[in-house]
Amino acid sequence: MVMLRSTVVKGECPCSLQLNEVLDRNSVTVYAVPQVSSVKYHTKAFSTFHQINAFEEDGFLMLDMCCSDDGQAINNYLIQNLRKSGDALDEVYNTLCRVFPRRFVLPLHVTNETPKDQNLNTRPCSNASCVKIGDDKVFCQHEDLHGEDLHEYGGLEFPQINYARCNTHPYRYFYGCGFRHLVGDSLLKMDLKDKTFKVWYQKGFYPSEPVFVPSPDAVEEDDGVILSVVLTPSQDKGTFLLILDAKTFEELGRAYVPVNMAYGFHGTFSASA
């Protein structure tokens, strides 16, 4: 089990991880059953709402999260900002840091014999670093899980994976919303193998968090569909459930709902409903 620890900056909202710009103010404690590890993992300040996945491999813990470089994202939801709309709301949003997917690599077998001041992550497939800087203290530098082209879509939030198959296991794909506005305006499929992505986007449409539903006879990790509720503010009662082929990200269909719906952050799928 992993516990994130952070310092709450006085006067700021403690609703999420509120982090300042001082190094070493964040730390991670790794709990190994049945005893607690004495090693503390530190990194530069960041803010996060959602984890993508975490798994062990080659003696390391991979911790994948959606991160920004400050804790100001919560300002989006101050009442004076929520009362704004259109360009005025975008003006507020455009002053804030964007959120991007990152990976931290934490060595799990740090002992007194572990050398200091050198990168312990020697895995050729990762450029994240983790350096022992003191007794029971490791400093970690993240790896970006994206290319520069993700900036065009405003970063990524609301991550989803093939949870039943990949939770706490190595994986290749994750899904999320692109955020060029306060609410998501695109759907993204990220490929960790080469850090490329596929996009679903239609101007003026605002999809909710993508929900992955595996095919009954799935073989590959991305065999299945993506479900997302799409709002259409310019169309009265135009809300619909979007179905995408999770492998190709091509649209398979829409199920229209003849009502106006409020924007929702999260969703789930129940096969028995």
GUVEX-60527 format. One record per residue (C-alpha): residue in three letters; x, y, z. Coordinates in steps of 0.1 Angstrom, whole numbers, plus 5000, padded with zeros to 4 digits. Layout:
# residues N
ALAXYZ;...
END
This chain:
# residues 273
MET500050005000;VAL501250354992;MET500450665012;LEU501151004998;ARG502051265024;SER502051645018;THR502351975034;VAL499152195033;VAL500052555027;LYS498452785052;GLY495352965037;GLU494852715009;CYS492152455005;PRO493052105018;CYS490651934994;SER493551784973;LEU497251754977;GLN498252124983;LEU501952144976;ASN504352434975;GLU507552494955;VAL510052384982;LEU511852064974;ASP511351764997;ARG508051875011;ASN506351574995;SER507151225006;VAL505750875000;THR505750595025;VAL505650245012;TYR503849995034;ALA504949635029;VAL502849375047;PRO503449295075;GLN505949575083;VAL506349935073;SER509350045052;SER511550305069;VAL512450455035;LYS510850795026;TYR510650894990;HIS510751264982;THR510151464950;LYS509651814938;ALA506351984947;PHE503251884926;SER499451854929;THR497351544920;PHE493751444921;HIS493851104903;GLN496150804901;ILE496250604869;ASN497850284881;ALA500550144903;PHE502449814900;GLU505649644910;GLU508249534884;ASP511949444887;GLY512149554923;PHE510549894917;LEU507150044924;MET505750224893;LEU503450504904;ASP501550664876;MET499550984883;CYS497951284867;CYS500051584880;SER500351954878;ASP503152174891;ASP501052374916;GLY497952334937;GLN495852604920;ALA493452374901;ILE491052384930;ASN490552754922;ASN488452644892;TYR485752554916;LEU485552864937;ILE482052994937;GLN482953324920;ASN484553134892;LEU481752884888;ARG479353164883;LYS481253264851;SER480753114817;GLY482153124782;ASP485253334776;ALA485253464812;LEU485553114826;ASP488253014800;GLU490153324811;VAL490353184846;TYR491152834835;ASN493952954812;THR495853104842;LEU496252764858;CYS498852484853;ARG497652194831;VAL497651834843;PHE499751574826;PRO500451204832;ARG503651114850;ARG505450814863;PHE507550794895;VAL509850494899;LEU510450394936;PRO513150134944;LEU511749894970;HIS514949734982;VAL516950024996;THR519449925024;ASN522450065041;GLU524549915013;THR522650094986;PRO524950344970;LYS524150714973;ASP524150994947;GLN523550774917;ASN520450684897;LEU519050354910;ASN516650314881;THR518750134855;ARG515750014835;PRO516450104799;CYS512650164792;SER512350444817;ASN514050784821;ALA512650844856;SER515350874883;CYS515550774919;VAL518650864939;LYS519450774975;ILE520451104991;GLY520650995028;ASP519850715052;ASP516350595044;LYS515750885020;VAL515350864982;PHE514751164959;CYS512651074928;GLN512351264895;HIS509351174874;GLU509151054838;ASP506551214814;LEU504150954800;HIS503351174770;GLY504851364741;GLU504751734735;ASP501651694713;LEU499451634743;HIS499852004752;GLU497552074722;TYR494751904740;GLY495252074773;GLY496851774792;LEU494851484805;GLU492651404835;PHE490051154846;PRO492250854838;GLN490850504833;ILE492450174825;ASN491249814819;TYR490849794856;ALA489749434859;ARG492849314840;CYS495449574847;ASN494949714882;THR498349684901;HIS499849504870;PRO501949624841;TYR499849774814;ARG500049954781;TYR496950174776;PHE495050434796;TYR492250664787;GLY491251014797;CYS489751354789;GLY491651634772;PHE491051964790;ARG491352274768;HIS488452414789;LEU487352384825;VAL485452064814;GLY486851804792;ASP486351854755;SER488051544740;LEU488651184747;LEU492151034746;LYS493650694744;MET497350694755;ASP499850424744;LEU502650384769;LYS504750184744;ASP505650484723;LYS503850764742;THR501450834713;PHE497650884715;LYS494350864697;VAL491751134699;TRP487951164697;TYR486951534694;GLN483951724680;LYS483752104685;GLY481252214710;PHE480851864726;TYR481951784761;PRO482551424770;SER482651284806;GLU485251054820;PRO485750754796;VAL484650414810;PHE486350104797;VAL484149794792;PRO486049484781;SER484649254755;PRO483248924769;ASP485848734748;ALA488648984752;VAL492148874744;GLU494049194741;GLU494249464768;ASP492249714747;ASP489549464734;GLY486349644744;VAL484549974742;ILE484750314757;LEU481550474771;SER481250844777;VAL478251074783;VAL478551374759;LEU476951704766;THR475951944738;PRO475352284753;SER474352434719;GLN471752174713;ASP468652144734;LYS468151794749;GLY471051674727;THR472951464753;PHE474051124743;LEU476050814754;LEU478950774731;ILE480350434723;LEU483950404709;ASP485850104698;ALA488650104725;LYS491149954701;THR490750184671;PHE488950474689;GLU486450494661;GLU482850574669;LEU480550274670;GLY477250454680;ARG475350704701;ALA472350654724;TYR470550984727;VAL468851094760;PRO465951334754;VAL466751544785;ASN469151824794;MET471851684818;ALA474451854840;TYR478051784835;GLY479351484855;PHE482851404864;HIS482851024869;GLY480950724857;THR480850344860;PHE479350044841;SER477349764856;ALA476649464835;SER473749364857;ALA471949694857;
END
